[in-house]
Amino acid sequence: MLLRSSPPVNMPRMRRKWRVKVMILLALLAAYGSIMWYMTHYRPPMERVVIPVEVVKQKPKAGLAAPPAPVPEMEAAPPVPEMEPPPLQIRGRR
């Protein structure tokens, strides 16, 4: 019933407050959007990194290299005995 009644004559209007709230909200959204755009599109400048490298002369190859050592064969795993599963006991069912 309250919605059907007419508003009182001396009811204060809140237009200006809502307008201020919307402006503040838009300003915060614009600031957030600009920060997100900056964080996703900014590329830091490439820095020059100096890595010290020593050039070493390779040793001459004397004939053919020795073949790699054969891989030792592993022992087979012991067999696993097969066991019957334990009986299921479901409580609450008969």
Sequence and secondary structure as in RCSB ss.txt:
>XXXX:A:sequence
MLLRSSPPVNMPRMRRKWRVKVMILLALLAAYGSIMWYMTHYRPPMERVVIPVEVVKQKPKAGLAAPPAPVPEME
AAPPVPEMEPPPLQIRGRR
>XXXX:A:secstr
 TTTS   TT    HHHHHHHHHHHHHHHHHHHHHHHHHHH                     SS           
               TT  
